[in-house]
């Protein structure tokens, strides 16, 4: 059976609707709306990204990266970094809500400096905002109340909030399981400190709901390596009876299959 080709007219309408939602949400100005719609449509038509919202973010990330690099002149570069600053500032509230405003601004500016210094080594422009969010989290790391907080990644994934929830954990877990899941991951992290990326790969897949491309961008790994990390992380977690109960309750099929 041959796969059906995507309907170009339907993709155009999806692209237009999504672009308007993105622009309304973020107020981005680097791409004219009509051109933005065309780029997203092409991205979907070529199969570079499967869904409209991730495609819109992917396209804008590419534009934002090029403009931040100075490819379009100093004035546009300043506009790009202003947009990036606003994005990171809003993200900082999702990471830590009760942070003194002067420290928050300092953290955002430090993240922008790190991004500026490392622009040349970012090899995936389509994941530029995810990498920028990672730089901010690295700056904010000393202010986190517990280690596992680094895995709160709605903005890195950059999908619209579900049911108005700000935190992916809020809708990915039932409230009565949240403390159990956190405690379980922290216990395994303390017991196996070198396995942190393995556990992050599990958390991002099954708790935060990230796809493998996003996880790879966050961890700095290829998708194949993400699969290996997640498999090893699951092997570690399966040694914990608490995780086996949680995985069964959350119906995490892959996470429980080899443990039964």
Legacy VTK file of the C-alpha trace (Angstrom):
# vtk DataFile Version 3.0
C-alpha trace
ASCII
DATASET POLYDATA
POINTS 260 float
0.000 0.000 0.000
1.418 3.359 -1.014
1.334 6.300 1.340
-1.026 9.114 0.438
0.584 12.389 -0.476
-0.290 15.278 1.885
-3.042 17.583 0.628
-1.272 20.885 -0.247
-4.418 22.974 0.236
-5.025 21.487 3.672
-1.377 22.038 4.609
-1.654 25.656 3.522
-4.627 26.281 5.791
-2.988 24.457 8.697
0.176 26.480 8.152
-1.722 29.769 8.056
-3.692 29.001 11.228
-0.630 27.825 13.124
1.515 30.772 12.081
-1.121 33.201 13.299
-1.281 31.392 16.639
2.508 31.472 16.984
2.774 35.149 16.105
-0.069 36.039 18.451
1.537 34.098 21.284
5.099 35.372 20.907
4.862 38.612 18.926
7.781 37.573 16.710
8.655 39.942 13.864
11.606 38.501 11.963
9.467 36.946 9.215
6.558 38.487 7.350
3.383 36.454 7.989
2.854 35.487 4.337
6.463 34.334 3.958
6.262 32.513 7.299
3.182 30.601 6.137
4.942 29.620 2.914
8.029 28.376 4.751
5.974 26.318 7.196
3.919 24.897 4.321
7.108 23.870 2.504
8.519 22.336 5.699
5.394 20.205 6.114
5.144 19.330 2.424
8.767 18.150 2.320
8.251 16.077 5.459
10.984 17.862 7.429
8.624 18.114 10.414
5.359 16.199 10.677
3.032 18.555 12.593
2.166 22.240 12.023
3.113 23.672 15.435
6.570 22.022 15.647
7.100 22.966 11.996
6.329 26.619 12.738
8.760 26.639 15.671
11.384 24.825 13.591
11.138 27.373 10.774
11.309 30.349 13.107
14.249 28.866 14.995
16.165 28.655 11.726
15.382 32.294 10.954
16.193 33.412 14.494
19.534 31.623 14.425
20.580 33.138 11.093
19.592 36.620 12.214
21.354 36.279 15.572
24.492 35.266 13.670
24.400 38.652 11.936
23.655 37.314 8.445
21.054 40.059 7.880
22.862 43.041 9.370
23.304 44.614 12.785
19.817 46.128 13.062
18.082 42.818 12.424
20.567 41.094 14.716
19.604 43.431 17.560
15.923 42.696 16.928
16.619 38.952 17.012
18.434 39.138 20.340
15.639 41.316 21.746
13.109 38.643 20.809
15.337 35.958 22.287
15.717 37.955 25.498
11.923 38.267 25.865
11.530 34.548 25.218
14.103 33.565 27.847
12.727 36.039 30.367
9.244 34.483 30.068
10.779 31.012 30.258
12.604 31.895 33.474
9.263 32.204 35.293
8.352 28.668 34.287
11.652 27.470 35.676
11.681 29.495 38.928
8.744 31.700 39.884
10.084 33.175 43.126
13.371 34.705 41.966
14.427 38.287 42.685
13.931 40.417 39.567
17.523 41.666 39.425
18.809 38.084 39.622
16.330 37.019 36.948
17.521 39.731 34.548
21.130 38.874 35.316
20.490 35.192 34.599
18.806 35.973 31.284
21.666 38.251 30.244
24.217 35.609 31.221
22.350 33.058 29.087
22.351 35.487 26.149
26.110 35.964 26.545
26.661 32.203 26.494
24.506 31.900 23.387
26.459 34.701 21.677
29.783 33.063 22.488
28.647 29.655 21.204
26.662 30.608 18.104
29.248 29.088 15.799
29.014 25.631 17.383
25.227 25.223 17.335
24.784 22.655 14.596
20.959 22.436 14.555
19.413 25.846 13.842
15.934 24.288 13.865
16.383 23.521 17.572
17.857 26.923 18.433
15.232 27.827 21.041
15.655 24.470 22.757
19.397 25.071 22.980
18.813 28.629 24.219
16.490 27.267 26.898
19.197 24.808 27.926
21.697 27.644 28.299
19.238 29.465 30.572
18.681 26.353 32.672
22.424 25.952 33.095
22.591 29.508 34.426
19.627 28.917 36.740
20.949 25.581 38.003
22.260 26.965 41.347
18.799 28.296 42.169
16.877 25.056 41.666
15.396 23.598 44.816
15.940 19.988 43.769
18.002 18.265 41.044
15.142 16.833 39.020
13.747 20.320 38.377
15.963 20.621 35.304
13.527 18.324 33.520
10.641 20.784 33.456
10.786 21.366 29.705
7.533 22.736 28.277
9.258 25.688 26.731
12.077 23.584 25.251
9.498 21.418 23.573
7.510 24.570 22.848
3.992 23.247 22.440
0.889 25.106 23.592
-0.187 24.554 27.181
-2.652 21.711 27.710
-5.823 22.663 29.555
-4.134 25.897 30.608
-1.421 24.082 32.590
1.913 25.891 32.898
3.992 22.893 33.931
4.151 19.690 31.827
4.381 17.664 35.018
0.994 19.045 36.053
-0.820 17.387 33.193
1.584 14.467 32.578
1.155 13.101 36.082
-1.770 12.794 38.400
-1.115 14.878 41.494
-0.973 11.867 43.810
1.883 10.358 41.773
4.000 13.463 41.376
5.936 13.139 44.610
6.456 9.417 44.038
7.878 9.943 40.554
10.200 12.738 41.679
11.402 10.765 44.668
12.023 7.703 42.524
14.113 9.589 39.962
16.069 11.421 42.646
16.799 8.158 44.440
18.178 6.550 41.284
20.109 9.756 40.433
21.793 9.673 43.832
22.568 5.974 43.519
23.831 6.261 39.936
25.128 9.832 39.375
26.786 8.896 36.086
23.430 7.767 34.700
21.796 11.219 34.819
21.452 11.534 31.024
19.947 8.061 30.851
17.309 9.060 33.383
16.726 12.394 31.645
16.054 10.528 28.399
13.401 8.428 30.164
11.789 11.404 31.899
11.637 13.512 28.749
10.026 10.700 26.748
7.465 9.327 29.172
6.784 12.151 31.608
7.341 15.375 29.624
6.145 13.804 26.352
9.070 14.981 24.190
9.896 13.425 20.832
13.316 11.920 20.218
14.514 14.851 18.088
13.787 17.294 20.904
15.422 15.017 23.474
18.483 14.723 21.263
18.718 18.508 20.887
18.449 18.959 24.644
21.005 16.273 25.509
23.298 17.039 22.580
22.965 13.479 21.268
21.934 11.820 18.025
18.521 10.139 17.975
20.143 6.686 17.939
22.067 7.604 21.096
18.839 8.800 22.713
17.377 5.322 22.187
20.394 3.731 23.854
20.315 6.163 26.784
16.608 5.611 27.335
16.962 1.830 27.216
19.721 1.917 29.827
17.737 4.353 31.950
14.728 2.057 31.899
16.932 -0.861 32.930
18.047 1.146 35.959
14.523 2.198 36.862
13.214 -1.350 36.612
15.407 -2.255 39.554
13.254 0.098 41.677
9.942 -1.431 42.838
8.460 2.063 43.185
9.063 2.805 39.517
7.462 -0.445 38.425
4.285 0.476 40.268
4.325 4.019 38.859
4.957 2.836 35.297
2.090 0.373 35.497
-0.241 3.035 36.903
0.680 5.504 34.166
0.419 2.809 31.470
3.949 3.390 30.179
3.970 0.420 27.845
7.655 0.302 26.865
8.671 1.170 30.393
6.879 -1.841 31.865
7.004 -4.431 29.086
10.283 -6.124 29.944
9.642 -5.794 33.671
6.585 -8.091 33.564
LINES 1 261
260 0 1 2 3 4 5 6 7 8 9 10 11 12 13 14 15 16 17 18 19 20 21 22 23 24 25 26 27 28 29 30 31 32 33 34 35 36 37 38 39 40 41 42 43 44 45 46 47 48 49 50 51 52 53 54 55 56 57 58 59 60 61 62 63 64 65 66 67 68 69 70 71 72 73 74 75 76 77 78 79 80 81 82 83 84 85 86 87 88 89 90 91 92 93 94 95 96 97 98 99 100 101 102 103 104 105 106 107 108 109 110 111 112 113 114 115 116 117 118 119 120 121 122 123 124 125 126 127 128 129 130 131 132 133 134 135 136 137 138 139 140 141 142 143 144 145 146 147 148 149 150 151 152 153 154 155 156 157 158 159 160 161 162 163 164 165 166 167 168 169 170 171 172 173 174 175 176 177 178 179 180 181 182 183 184 185 186 187 188 189 190 191 192 193 194 195 196 197 198 199 200 201 202 203 204 205 206 207 208 209 210 211 212 213 214 215 216 217 218 219 220 221 222 223 224 225 226 227 228 229 230 231 232 233 234 235 236 237 238 239 240 241 242 243 244 245 246 247 248 249 250 251 252 253 254 255 256 257 258 259
